[in-house]
Amino acid sequence: MNVPYFDLKAQYASLREEVLAALDCAGSKAAFIQGEDVDAFEQEFAAYCGVKHCVALNSGTSALHLALLAAGVKSGDEVITTPNSFIATAEAISYTGARPVFVDIDPRTANIDHSKITAAVTKRTRVILPVHLYGLPAEMDPILKIAAQHGATVIEDACQAHGARYHGARVGGFGQSAAFSFYPSKNLGAYGEGGALTTNDDAIAAQARALRSHGESQRYFHDSIGFNYRMSGFQGAILRLKLRRLDKWNVRRRELAEIYRRQLAGACVDLQDSSAADERVDHLFVVYVADRDAVRAKLKERGVGTGVHYPLPIHLQKPYQSLGYRQGDFPHTERACERVISMPLYPEMTHEEAAYAAQSLRAILGERE
C-alpha cells in the first residue's frame, strides 16, 4: 500500500466545483484584495473562535508580528516562547527588535513547560508567547496566571490549532490576541498564503486593521508606517468555503489519530500526550523514535511517507546563535527534535491507510520490553 505523507489534491478534488464557483464569484466582482469575502470570513472565523474580532492577513507570521506590535513590544523588550516551533514564532519577535527568550518544553506534550517560565522572566519581559504545537493546546491557565503576576501580556501562537479547545473554550481567545496561519497544509488551509489575528480588544483590532494596509485610517491617509499584510479576495472565498467543513475535518483527524494510538500501544515509540481537558485537533501526528533517519527510510520502503517537524530547534538555528544559547540548554526540546517523525495524517486518508502506516511503524520498531 502507498500512503503519502499529505495529499492536497484529494481535498481539492472533493471541493472542486464549489471552489471554482467561489473563485468565479469573487472574480466577477473584481474583489481581488480584501473585499466582501474577506470581510465575511473575518466575521465567520471570529464567531467560530468565540472572539469579537478577526483581522484577516496574508500569513500567520504577519499575524504574530502585528499581535506583538499591538502589545507594545519594541527594541529592548523580551518575549518568552518555546524553541520547539517553526522559526516564524521567533522571527516575528525579531521583527519588532525584541529578544526571544526560550523556555524548554514539557517532554510529554512538546509544548512550553509552564513550570519553567517564571525563571525566565526579567524586568524586560513584555509578552509570553505559547505555541499550541501540532494542534494540542498549551497549558493556558498557569501561563495566564504567571503573566498576570509579572505584568506580562499573553499572545497565542495558534497557527497549528484551528478549532482546538482548552477546558471547553476554543484557542484564540485566551490571550490578548492570537495568530492563526492558513498555509495550505493547515487544518484550515488557503490555496496560497493566509493568516489572521483574533482578539477581544477593540483597540488592538483597529490597530491591526490599520497596520495591515500601510497604516491608513482611510484611503490614502496614513497615520503610521504600516505594512502590506492584506489578504487576497480569492483566499477569503476559499477559507469561507472550507471553514464550514473544519469541524468535520477535525473529527476525522481525531479518528485517524486514535487509530495510530491504538495500533502503536506497547510499541517502542513515544507519542505526544494530552490531558482529558483538552480537545486537540491533530494538525500533525508525531512520534518519537531512536535512529529517525533509518526509520523513515524503512517506512519509505513500505510506501509510507513522513515529514519532520522540526529537525533543528530555533535556538540552534544560525540566525539565533547570537543569543548565546548552546547545545544542551534545552535538553527536552533537543531530544524531541532529534527523534520526531510526522506520520501521514489528513482528512481524506482512509482508516485502512492509517492502520497500515501505524502497523508498518510498529513492525519496524518492535515492542517495548
C-alpha angles and dihedrals in degrees: 000000000000116000113180118211091238136355118197091167091067092056092046091051090055092050101033101114093045092045093052091048092049093049091047090052092050091045094049088058091046087231095155102143116044106314133140098326093050091048091049092046090053091056093045096047092046089053091046092053093043095240135122099238142033119182111197115219142173096259146358089250090059089049091054091047094052092043090056093046091049088053089057096250112165144156111312095028125113128224120197116217143136127279089214100085143077109295092248089079090064096034092061089055091049091051089065093050092247125130121249111229112197130215124191123250132250101253091219096058105019087227125116113293104239091198089068098047099084092058089057096052117108135168087270096057108120104161140022109210114192120186121220090217122205090354096302114124117238118238095274101175097064091037092055090047093052091047092051091050091055101035094248129143123237120221120180123222096209095160091125099034112071107165098003116144132213113198089342099310123103118247115252097065104062099080131047085270141344138214127224129188124211095192106156095257095053123105086258103032132177124214090254132356123335143147145168142211117218125196144150091218115100094202094051091050091050092048092049091049091053096044094049090061106046095285093289123161091189134357109309094353111109124191097180143005103280139169141249096248098137124140118237119243093239092057091051090053092049094046092050090054093047097043089068088062100040098099091048091049091048091052088052091050090052091050091052092045090052090054088055092049093049094045093047097047107128094010122127094263139099123227135199108266130214138183125249088247093066127080103204122195098208098228085170132012105217130186129189118222142162118254094017098185092054091048092050091050091052091048089051090053087056092050097257117134121211142182136203121231100203128353098176123033118235096248090061095046114110097247091057101044088098089069088074100239117146139200107283097031092107105026098173092052092046093049091049092051091050093051108031124117125176111218125208111284129157133130095254093059116109124234087244092056092050091048092048092050091048094045090049091053092047092051090052096046102037128206131313114255 
